[in-house]
């Protein structure tokens, strides 16, 4: 038997329609966090800046 998955926002059991969330509300909370910059995927500092060869 697989372990029951929990909503990453509130911890309630997930609902198939909104996976991995439990409701539209929690899905919207997560989307808002992405859109407002609360979640950030860090970049690497060791990458050289891109050069534009068209000029």
C-alpha positions in Angstrom: 0.0 0.0 0.0 1.4 3.4 -1.1 1.8 6.2 1.5 -0.9 8.8 1.2 0.5 12.0 -0.4 0.0 15.3 1.4 -0.7 18.7 0.0 2.6 20.8 0.0 0.7 23.9 1.1 -1.5 22.7 3.9 -0.7 19.1 4.6 -4.2 17.7 3.9 -4.5 14.6 1.6 -4.3 15.3 -2.1 -7.3 15.2 -4.4 -6.9 13.7 -7.9 -8.3 16.7 -9.7 -5.8 19.1 -8.1 -2.7 16.9 -7.6 -0.3 17.5 -5.9 -2.6 19.8 -4.0 -5.8 19.2 -2.0 -7.9 22.0 -3.6 -8.0 24.8 -6.1 -7.2 27.2 -3.3 -3.9 25.5 -2.4 -3.1 25.3 -6.1 -3.7 29.1 -6.5 -1.6 29.8 -3.4 1.3 27.9 -4.9 0.9 29.7 -8.3 0.8 33.1 -6.5 4.0 32.3 -4.7 5.7 31.6 -8.1 4.3 34.7 -9.7 5.3 37.0 -6.8 8.9 35.6 -6.6 8.5 33.8 -3.3 9.9 30.7 -5.0 13.1 31.2 -6.8 15.2 28.7 -8.8 18.8 29.8 -8.1 21.2 30.4 -11.0 24.8 29.4 -11.0 27.4 32.2 -10.5 30.1 30.3 -12.4 28.3 30.7 -15.8 29.9 33.3 -18.1 27.5 36.0 -19.4 25.9 35.1 -22.8 27.6 36.9 -25.7 25.6 38.3 -28.6 27.5 37.4 -31.9 25.0 39.3 -34.1 26.7 42.7 -33.6 
